[in-house]
Amino acid sequence: MKKRLVSKKIKPLLLCVLAVVATVLCWFSYEIWSFSIKDEARPADAILVLGTAVWGDQPSPVLRERLNHAIKLYEQGYAKYIIFTGGRGSSNELAESEVSRSYAIEKGVQPEHILIEEQSLITEENFEYSLVVAKPYELRTFIIVSDPLHMKRALMMASELEMTAYSSPTTTSAYSSMRTKLPFFFRELFYYTGYRIIYALS
């Protein structure tokens, strides 16, 4: 009898918890998706490109589209400098930022307008090491370039580091179909949720 009473009390509580979790996840999903279409590009000191995988000495399709978008902003005069980020997957590989620099120079970006950091392995480190290379040039405002669904988490990280940052997602993301978007979205939802929890507890 006691077990049955306990069970009756637990069931509504469990349903309430599940409803709260579902509501929170829906809200986070809305934040990620709605922010992905915002382009806040405006004149800034530098364009900061978040790194991702390279294929040997060539950018992967995902990175290539980020680079193309950053180069377009540079050509339109939004910023004098471009900062490329991303380290090495292993010691015998080129850094993501090195590959990005070579690609940009081939597309006409002046080498003296390119800064790189070669140490980062995750998004948060992209920002941290970029601030180090930006400091001698007194670069204080940044246009952040990445894939649309990555932007909400990225800009939250930039804000935590007290960066003056503006979102400018790629318009030609390699994640263009629902088949490719959904896995990327759920991965971002997982990481964004974890980041929000850590931020709330800190």
Disulfide bonds with the S-S distance in Angstrom:
none
